[in-house]
Amino acid sequence: MAFTNDEVLAGLAELITDETGISADEVALEKSFTDDLDIDSISMMTIVVNAEEKFGVTIPDDEVKNLKTVGDAVTFITSNQA
């Protein structure tokens, strides 16, 4: 089943909240993982692994560095669903 952008955003917000304690309300498409949400590289890798499991996608390590904002991650996940 393909996820919509809104479903991916909500799912990512949940994963980010679980990993960092940041309120899901603060997770928005334009937010930068590092600058706005203050997510470090270790937490980011945990979020990536959990997102891969949740959405059934593979996010290559060399692609993670390109995911600067929540919107980048949503776009990548929705574009790479099976």
C-alpha positions, 0 to 999 in steps of 0.5 A: 500500500502506498502512503500519501505525503500526509501519512508519511509526514505523520509517521515521520513526526511519530518516529521523530517524537519517539526518538527525540521527544520533540512534539509532533506538532513541531515537525513540518515539511519545511523544518530542517532536521539539524537546524530546526529540530536539532537532530544529531546524526545518531538520532537521524540514523535511528529515525532512518532505520525506523522509517525504512521499516515503517514505510517499506523503503530503502534509504541508502546511506549516501542518500541520507545526507541529502535529506536536509528537511522533513519535506526532503524525507517525505518526498524521498519516501513517497517517491521510492515506495514499492 
